Amino acid sequence: MSTAPAMATDSANFKRLQARLRGQVGKAIADFRMIEPGDRVMVCLSGGKDSYALLDLLLSLQRAAPIDFELVAVNLDQKQPGFPEHVLPEYLRGLGVPFEIIEQDTYGVVRRVVPEGKTQCGLCSRLRRGALYRWAREHDIDKIALGHHRDDIVETLFLNLFHGGRLKAMPPKLLSEDGRNVVIRPLCYVPEREIERYARARAFPIIPCTLCGSQPNLQRKAIARMLAEWERENPGRIDSIFHAIGNVSVSQLADPRAFDFGALVRERPDDPPRADAEASTCGAAGDPALEDRPGRATICRD
């Protein structure tokens, strides 16, 4: 986290920052229908800046939202050595937020199973996700809110692109494979730098992860460094990449499972006019609704 001085929470700068973040979170919730009336929302609180900011902003929105929804904070105590068990309960009691601490020794499992020097995040995240999903099912939770922000989503896109050969990121809203949990990411529009500023101003009691923090050569960190360099050289590039994730032209890619290329046929001069005749590719290039209609061929006739 940056060491820049913190803003006072009663300053005009902080109020503008808070309003901006509230607006971004509110827009994400509305755009993807993340929270609906009567929902029980489980906020996964790790002790990091992102999940603290998520809970703080959702509490703020809950007080002003036109719909009623319930929040419950849940932390998974993974039994990492030196984990300060008192920090989160004291913080949450101070807020008056209902909470639950789940205890499961995933740390010991990861250390035992993953060879020294290998990445531990994959197994750690699967174990953590399993424990949280199970608790959500047992307590009739409607939505599971995670603290992934815009930069996490862009980093995941490049991780899948470079190391998995897939165009895939983190969706703002996700139905689990078994269909029993809905995951939401209300911070999906928020840049990490804004969360850092917000966390400093709010003086959240940050708890570092001794697993993730002990692995300096993670592929995700390498991607983050690459993106940071791009952003320094070309400010706004990460915003542009994130915008592209939500502005997909599947007919301009190469996945026959996503687009029926076999149905594309050339229009012949003697064919009768079609009722749904559209502009050619040249004239419709700026309209994704025209470009992406499956089975519709468009040709330049210049």
N, C-alpha and C positions, 0 to 999 in steps of 0.2 A: 504494500500500500504506500502511496505517496506520503512524503513527510511535510507537505505544505501545511501552513497553519490552518486551524479549524475556524469556521465561521461561527459567530454567535447565533444561536437559534432564534433570537429576536431581531436579527439584522434584516435589512431589506434584501440582501443577496440570498440569504437562506430562504426567505419567504418566496422569492422568485423561483429558486431551485426546487423547493418543495411543491410549489404549484405546477411547475413543469413536469416533475415526476408523477404527481398525482394525475395530471392530464394524460400522460403517456400510458400509465397503468389503466386508467379509466377507459381510454380509447381501445387498448388491447382487449379488455374485458368485453367491451361492446362489440368490437369487430369480430371476435371469435366466440361470442356468447359463452364466455367462460363461467360466469356465475349467474344463477337464476334464482327467482324468489324461493325462499325456504331452504336453500342449499346449506348443508353442513360442509364447511371447507376446512380441510386439514392443512395447516401450514407447516411444512417440514423445516425445522429450525436446526441448523448444524452448528451455529456459533460463529459462522463467517459473516462478512459484511453484507453479502447478497441476501441471505435469508433474514437477517435482522431488518434490512431495508424493506424486504417484501412484507414482513409482518407489520412493520410500522406504517407503511403506506396503505395496506389493506385495512388496518384499524382506522386510519384516518378516513378512508373512503366509506367504511361501514357506518361511521357516524353521520355521513352526509348523503349516502346513497338513497335513491328513491325506492329501493327494494330491501327487504329484510333477509339477512343471511347470517349464519353462525360461523365463528372462527374458533378453531382449537389448534394450539401449537403442539407439535410432537417432535421430540428429539430422540434420536437413537444413540444411546451411550454404548459405543463400540469397544469400551474397555481399553482404550489406548493408555499407555503408561503416562501418569502425570495429568490425566484429564481432570480439570477442576470441576467436580460434580456439583458444586454449590452454585456456580455462576448462573446458569440458565434458570434453575428454579427460583432463585432470588430475583432475577430480572423479571421473570414472568409474573411472579406474585406481585411485584411492584406495579406492573401494568394492569393487574386484575384480569389477566387472560386465562381461560381454562387451558390446562396443558397436561401432557403425559410424557414421562420419560420411560422409553423402552430400553431395557438392558439386554445386550446380546454381544458375546465376545467374538465379533467378526474380526477384530484386530488379530487375535490369536490364530484364527483360521487362516487369514491371509499370510501371516508370517510363516506358518507351518507349511502351507501348500505352495506358495510362489517362491521359486528359487531366488537366491540372493542376486541382486542386480537386474532382475526382470521387473517389468511394470506391474504394479500392484493394483492400479486403479480399476481395471476391468472386473476382477473378482470382487474387490471391495464394493464397487457400485452395485453389482448383482446381489450380493448378500444384503446390502443396505436396502435396496429396492424391494427385495422379497419380504423383509421384516416390516417395512412401512406399508406395503400393499396388503399384507396379511392383517395388520392392525386396522387399516382403513375398512377392509371387508367386515371384520368382526364388530366394528363400531358404527356401521351404517353411514360411512362418509360418502358424500356425493362427489366431491372434487378434491384432488390432491394437488396442492399448490407448491411448486418448486421455484427456487430462486435463480434460475438460469436467465441471463440477460442477453441483450443483442449480440455482444461480442462472443459469448459462449456459442450462440447459434451459428455465427459466421465461422468460428474456429472449427466447429463440428462439420460444417460443409466441406472445409478444406481437408480435414482429417479423413473423411470418407472419400474425397476426390483423390488425394495423394496416396492413401494407404489401403483403400477398399475398392477403388474403381467404381464408385457409385456417386450419383448426384443425390445426396441425402443430407438433411440437417436435423435440427430439433424442431418439431412442429410446436406452435403455440398451444395447441390442444391435442391430446392424444388419448385414444381408447386403448387400454392394455390388451395384450394378445388374447387373454381369456375373457375379455369383454366385461370384466367386473369392476374395473377402476377407470376413472377419467382423470387424466393428469393435465394440469394447466400451468402455463408459464406467464404470469401477468407482467413480468419485467421484460418481455420479449422486445419491446420498443426502446428500452432504456440502455444507453451506452454505459459501459463499466466505469468510465471516468466520472460520470455523474453520481453513480452509486458510491464511489470512493469519497467524493466531496460530501455527500449526504451522511455517510457513516462517520466521517470525522466530526461533522457538525453535531450529530446526535450522540457522539461519544459512546457508541455501542461497545459492550465488553467482549471484544473479539477473542475467540478461542482458536488457536492455530491447529491445523491437522498435522499430526506428526508422521502420518503415512505419506500424504501427498507432498508435504513440505520437504520430505527427505529424499525426493527424487528429482534432481535438477535437470535430467536429460529427457523428460517426458516429451513425447511427440506433440502434445497439446501446447506445451510451453514453447517449443520451436515454432509452431504455427503462430502463436501469439506474438513472438518476436518478429516474425515476418510481416504480420499485419501491422504491427506498430511502426515498422520501418516504412511500409507503404503509406501509412497515414501521415507520417512526418513529411514524406516527399510529395504526397498528393492528398492534402486534407479533404475529407469527405468521401474517401474511397470505401471505407467500411460501410458507411451509410448506403452508398450506391450498390455494394454487394448485397447488403441485407434487402434493399428494395427489389433486387433481381430475384430473390428467393420467393417473393410474393407476386412476381410478374412473369410467370413462366409461359413460354410458347412451346407446347409439347410437339407441335408439328415441325418445329425447327430443330429438334433434337434427333435422336436415332434409336428410340426405344419402341419396337413394334408392339410391345404390350401396352404402351400408353397411348399410341396413336395408330390407327388402321391405315398404314401406308398402302396396303394391297387394294384398298377401295378407291384410290386415286385414279381417275381416268381423264383422258384429254377430251375437251369439248371440240367437236368437229364443226366446220362451217355450216353444214346443212342440218345440224341438230336444231329442233324447235327451241325457241327461247324458254328458259326455265323460269318458273314463277319466283324462285328465290335467287335469281341471278344477282351476282355480287360483283364488286369492282375487282379488277385484276390485282395480282400481288403488288404491282407497282403502285396502284392507287390505294391499296388497303394495308400497306406495310405498317402503318401506325396503329392499326386496330386489331388487337389480339383476339377480339371476339370473332372477327372475320377470318383471321389467319388460322385459328385453332379448331375450326369446325371439322370434326372427323369426316373423312370421305369427300371433302369438297376440294376439287382441284381448281387452282387459279393460275392463269398464265398471263404474261405480258404480251400485249399485241402491238407494241410500238414498232 
